[in-house]
Amino acid sequence: MSGEVKEIGLVKEKVWIANENDLPYIILPLGNLSEAKDVKKVLSLEIQLIGVHDVGEAVQIIEELNNK
């Protein structure tokens, strides 16, 4: 196992719901980042989008965000 993060479906819905629930950011696969940026722009959302390559990178980002 490589820990590689695979693309997900329903990106628009996930980004919108996270924003509606006042989450400051959403972590998603890099393969979905472009679509998520389009959704953010079209819907004028405030949420921060963070793309990751693998699970290790996601864990590192979560740890950094939790230490702010």
Residue pairs with C-beta under 8 A, 6 or more apart in sequence:
2 54
3 54
3 55
3 56
4 53
4 54
5 29
5 30
5 31
5 52
5 53
5 54
5 55
5 57
5 58
6 29
6 31
7 29
7 31
7 32
8 14
8 28
8 29
8 32
11 28
11 32
11 35
11 36
11 39
12 35
12 39
14 26
14 28
15 26
15 28
15 36
15 39
15 40
15 45
15 47
15 49
16 39
16 43
16 45
18 26
18 47
19 43
19 45
19 46
19 47
23 47
24 47
24 48
25 47
25 48
25 49
25 50
25 65
26 36
26 47
26 48
26 49
26 50
27 50
27 51
27 52
27 58
27 61
27 62
28 36
28 49
28 50
28 51
28 52
29 51
29 52
30 51
30 52
30 53
32 51
33 49
33 51
36 49
36 51
37 49
39 45
40 47
40 49
50 61
52 58
52 61
